[in-house]
Amino acid sequence: MAQRTNSKTGFLLKTTALAAVVALAQGCAQTAAQRQAPSNATVATHVAVATRAAGPDLTALLTLCQPAPAARPPQAELDKGLAAFIARPAPPPGQAFDNLYFVGADWVSAWAIKTSDGIILIDALNTQAEAAALIEGGMRKLGLDPAQIKYVIVTHGHGDHYGGAPYLAQKYRARVVMSEADWTMTETRLEFATPIWGAPPKRGAGDVSAKDGDRITLGDTSVTLYLTPGHTMGTLSPVFEVTSNGQKHRAMLWGGTGFNFGKDVPRLDAYIGATQRMGAIVQTQRIDVLLSNHSNIDGSQAKLAALRQQPAPAANPFVLGTPTVERALAVMGECAQAQRDRFLLQ
């Protein structure tokens, strides 16, 4: 459960009650959707359930409920958009938990898990230049040694997450971890091929092809990798332990959020299934921290700024509570169902 002061007990009770209502409403919506053909009414129902699940605190996720394009953007449009994202000034690096550090860019995130035997890095940004300036540079500012990077977990095979991986792997002999599906995709035909990103990593003898439920263990820390297909068919969502003010929490980093793959109903079905399955895992493991590899999704920049300003031992803003993490997955799943129905109507 999240760390809260007594003054916030009422908010916790409201959040828990809302989660229960959302679960009931979601089950009713799914039952109705199974009986009915996709229609504007089913789309509206899924959006309504998602909006209610989001409440006032998870509205960033509701961008997923907006209609997604049926086709991927043209190359020139893709390149222009990526260049604009990469050109944004980077935020300062920061410490989210006793053992977790943000070393990312403005648009895309990278996270460093400090263990007793080195560092596990989650994602590697867009390019070698960003890896050098933001990951290496950010670690040094935070008192971490980049030479201690032992693993680079690539959550999915898009260049904003693997772009800096070859540089870090070569310089520090770090082992790159990716799912078999996304290793294969990056080795054969990239979903998004652009010269703006760095080249994908080449699979070496020491690299890891992760299967669902595999663990990466380094020193005193284990990261469990769950296959959550949809954003790519090999998206990985890591789950691991973090500590704040001496208290342990379970964190999940959702490995791929947006519907940028065009009209692909089977992928949306996979995404929906992944949110439902991970919702059960969140409940069983009492996961109370939800992270993203894009800070507009998890609000990490604002949370890090709050941590820099607040005196210890104030509540950690990254600790949401298990009911809130469950609500987030419900929002993503309902928005995916709304988009699936839109595509089926086309």
Secondary structure as the mmCIF struct_conf table of DSSP 4:
data_model
#
loop_
_struct_conf.conf_type_id
_struct_conf.id
_struct_conf.beg_label_comp_id
_struct_conf.beg_label_asym_id
_struct_conf.beg_label_seq_id
_struct_conf.end_label_comp_id
_struct_conf.end_label_asym_id
_struct_conf.end_label_seq_id
HELX_RH_3T_P HELX_RH_3T_P1 ASN A 6 LYS A 8
HELX_RH_AL_P HELX_RH_AL_P1 THR A 9 ARG A 35
BEND BEND1 GLN A 36 GLN A 36
HELX_RH_AL_P HELX_RH_AL_P2 ASN A 40 ALA A 54
TURN_TY1_P TURN_TY1_P1 GLY A 55 ASP A 57
HELX_RH_3T_P HELX_RH_3T_P2 THR A 59 CYS A 65
BEND BEND2 GLN A 66 GLN A 66
HELX_LH_PP_P HELX_LH_PP_P1 PRO A 67 PRO A 69
BEND BEND3 ALA A 70 ALA A 71
HELX_LH_PP_P HELX_LH_PP_P2 ARG A 72 PRO A 74
HELX_RH_AL_P HELX_RH_AL_P3 GLN A 75 ALA A 87
BEND BEND4 ARG A 88 ARG A 88
HELX_LH_PP_P HELX_LH_PP_P3 PRO A 89 PRO A 93
STRN STRN1 GLY A 94 PHE A 97
TURN_TY1_P TURN_TY1_P2 ASP A 98 ASN A 99
STRN STRN2 LEU A 100 PHE A 102
BEND BEND5 ASP A 106 VAL A 108
STRN STRN3 TRP A 111 THR A 115
TURN_TY1_P TURN_TY1_P3 SER A 116 ASP A 117
STRN STRN4 GLY A 118 ILE A 122
BEND BEND6 ASN A 126 THR A 127
HELX_RH_AL_P HELX_RH_AL_P4 GLN A 128 GLU A 130
HELX_RH_PI_P HELX_RH_PI_P1 ALA A 131 GLU A 136
HELX_RH_AL_P HELX_RH_AL_P5 GLY A 137 LYS A 141
TURN_TY1_P TURN_TY1_P4 LEU A 142 GLY A 143
HELX_RH_3T_P HELX_RH_3T_P3 PRO A 146 GLN A 148
STRN STRN5 ILE A 149 ILE A 153
BEND BEND7 THR A 155 HIS A 158
HELX_RH_AL_P HELX_RH_AL_P6 GLY A 159 TYR A 162
TURN_TY1_P TURN_TY1_P5 GLY A 163 GLY A 164
HELX_RH_AL_P HELX_RH_AL_P7 ALA A 165 TYR A 172
HELX_LH_PP_P HELX_LH_PP_P4 ALA A 174 ALA A 174
STRN STRN6 ARG A 175 SER A 179
HELX_RH_AL_P HELX_RH_AL_P8 GLU A 180 GLU A 187
BEND BEND8 THR A 188 THR A 188
BEND BEND9 GLU A 191 PHE A 192
TURN_TY1_P TURN_TY1_P6 PRO A 195 ILE A 196
BEND BEND10 TRP A 197 TRP A 197
HELX_LH_PP_P HELX_LH_PP_P5 GLY A 198 ARG A 203
TURN_TY1_P TURN_TY1_P7 ALA A 205 GLY A 206
STRN STRN7 VAL A 208 ALA A 210
TURN_TY1_P TURN_TY1_P8 ASP A 212 GLY A 213
STRN STRN8 ASP A 214 LEU A 218
TURN_TY1_P TURN_TY1_P9 GLY A 219 ASP A 220
STRN STRN9 THR A 221 LEU A 227
BEND BEND11 GLY A 230 THR A 232
TURN_TY1_P TURN_TY1_P10 MET A 233 GLY A 234
STRN STRN10 LEU A 236 SER A 244
TURN_TY1_P TURN_TY1_P11 ASN A 245 GLY A 246
STRN STRN11 GLN A 247 TRP A 254
BEND BEND12 PHE A 261 PHE A 261
BEND BEND13 LYS A 263 LYS A 263
HELX_RH_AL_P HELX_RH_AL_P9 VAL A 265 GLN A 285
TURN_TY1_P TURN_TY1_P12 ARG A 286 ARG A 286
STRN STRN12 VAL A 289 SER A 292
BEND BEND14 ASN A 293 HIS A 294
HELX_RH_AL_P HELX_RH_AL_P10 SER A 295 ASP A 298
HELX_RH_AL_P HELX_RH_AL_P11 SER A 300 GLN A 309
BEND BEND15 GLN A 310 GLN A 310
HELX_LH_PP_P HELX_LH_PP_P6 PRO A 311 PRO A 311
TURN_TY1_P TURN_TY1_P13 ALA A 312 PRO A 313
BEND BEND16 ALA A 314 ALA A 314
HELX_LH_PP_P HELX_LH_PP_P7 ALA A 315 ASN A 316
TURN_TY1_P TURN_TY1_P14 PRO A 317 PHE A 318
STRN STRN13 VAL A 319 VAL A 319
HELX_RH_AL_P HELX_RH_AL_P12 THR A 322 LEU A 345
#
